[in-house]
Amino acid sequence: MEQSGTALPIAVDMDGTLILTDMSWISIRRVILKRPWMIPGVLLNEFTGKRAQWKSDLAKRLVFDPAELTYHEEFLDWLTGEHARGRTLVLATASDGLIAEQIAGYVGLFSDVLASDRSFNLRGRKKAESLVSRFGEGGFAYAGNSKHDLPVWDMAGEVIVVNPERGLLDKVGDSADIVFE
């Protein structure tokens, strides 16, 4: 993997990028399947645009060990090296903050966590706006894996693609500075 030579802070997506799963699905499996009476409320929140609310409700009930998750090892090794070189790492995820804080604490590399909360789903344009307000347009590198990350990469100074979903590299094109498959 080639070092880009920049000292931009790196904002790292969590689901599908840092970890090779999606914490929403883990939450659904571990919480909803044990409490099926929650299904109508989750569906109502999803269909009325309150995704952040149901994620928060599930996160409060989810018990998990971050050590049991599958991490993208090559990417995590690279992040460890970048951290050792002095780059600031921020976990920026649409997962609920309760979950993100646990994973960030386990990994031990992140100086801060930007995540969804009960009223705000940090995904797509909202994530881009949040990072731009913090670092400025082009003032951060962003590592992600999905089409929802395209608006973030549009505002990033460095594009890092990790574990890309099918067809994503065609959409990102030559703008990818670093790719981890």
TANOR-V905474 format. One record per helix or strand of 3 or more residues. SS is the DSSP state (A for helix, B for strand). FROM is the first residue (numbers start at 1). TO is the last residue. Records with the same first field share a line. If there is no record, write none. Layout:
SS=FROM-TO ; FROM-TO
This chain:
B=9-12 ; 89-96 ; 112-117 ; 140-144 ; 158-162 ; 178-180
A=23-32 ; 36-47 ; 51-61 ; 66-68 ; 73-84 ; 97-107 ; 125-135 ; 147-155 ; 168-175
